[in-house]
Amino acid sequence: AFRDRYYDIVKRTLVEKRQVIPCLAGVASAQIAPNGDVWTCCIRAESVGNLREHNYDFAATWRTAKANELRRSIKAGECYCPLANASYTNMLCHPPTLASVGLDVGKATAIAALSPSLRSKSTRLRNLPVINTADEL
């Protein structure tokens, strides 16, 4: 259900060319490049600072003016992408999406539990002979 919802979001994002759910890149996630550059988003790949330049202090690197500007830009919807990593993080942090997926899973579970064809024993088990202990006496 979660993957299906992701594909729905990807399709809408590409067709509508906008963030269809809020992007939390730079808030709920960060990327560190091999050279120590810290990015709010790997698609934008704009460094907010370098860990070496901040004595390997992530918090100091993460709280720069550049980082705040990129977070503002992302929050304002100035970019959009269908990147799986960012999308799954966004979905997990978006209560309406979580509720909708939860309802879908609940519906599917209820249907499976109530459907006689899905609830009955497999054909292999149905074709086995039934032996009653009373018949053996």
Secondary structure, DSSP 4 states (H G I P E B T S, - for coil): -HHHHHHHHHHHHHHHTS-SS---BTTTB-EE-TTSEEES-TTT--EEEETGGGTT-HHHHHTSHHHHHHHHHHHTT------HHHHHHHHHT-HHHHHHHHHHHHHHHHHHHH-HHHHSPPHHHHTSPP--HHHH-
